[in-house]
Amino acid sequence: MVARIATARLTREIGIIAVAYFAYFGVRSLTEGSFDAAFANAKDLVAFEKNLGFFVEPTANALIVGNRWLINLANWAYLWGHWPIIIMVSIWLYRKKVERYVLYRNALLVSGGIALLLFVFYPVAPPRFNDLLFVDTVTQYTSQYHVLQPAWLTNQLAAFPSMHFGWNLLVCIALVRESRNPIVRAIGVASPIIMLAAIVFTANHYIIDGAAGGAVALVGMLLAVKIKKLSTDTPAEAAAAPGASTGGR
């Protein structure tokens, strides 16, 4: 009975993730905004950063251009430090702490939904579209990008917020809170820091995109906590819980 419930739950989780993945990227690609609006919004964000004195993205991008080793390092971090990390942490949580897994899964789904609304109503052209100031290191120096995120699922104007940073921040929270291994926790802390550097150095996002992604992820986490408090175990889940058998044995 317990094994049957566990199998059904795993099947349900795989279905939820599959639907969410294709909904996120599918809707994102179908709702690609106006190029004029996206470039205008990007210009506004640049002006905002300049007013605050931290428009350093062209300098950061220029630091790695011309150095193939640094380009490969930044590209590798951008591509392989996101979805592979999220998948591995999700599997670990599901196997070790399934209830905590549900919390972080909900945080990811809710924050993804918020991000979709922003992609629709506030399209932003990424820095790499300005080829006078930036070099697109990912598309110019590697083809691995299309393996992890096919072009037909990509919205080129979905730079704000950066969920590369936002979801890596959720990974950080998960590893720091749920692991007692200092090495694992250190990896968790490093994950969003490395990703923030990667999205800026590769000219895929402005710093403000990363800040917005972090804010969206934290809102998603807070709402996931509220969802958890409001939810109750289903009869099947209660039956599968330790000590739920007849007589409490």
Secondary structure, 3 states (H helix, E strand, C coil): CHHHHHHHHHHHHHHHHHHHHHHHHHHHHHCCCCHHHHHHHHHHHHHHHHHHCCCCHHHHHHHHCCCHHHHHHHHHHHHHCCHHHHHHHHHHHHHHCHHHHHHHHHHHHHHHHHHHHHHHHCCECCHHHCCCCCCCHHHHHCCCHHHHCCHHHCCCCECCCCHHHHHHHHHHHHHHHHCCCHHHHHHHHHHHHHHHHHHHHCCCCCHHHHHHHHHHHHHHHHHHHHHHHHCCCCHHHHHHCCCCCHHHC
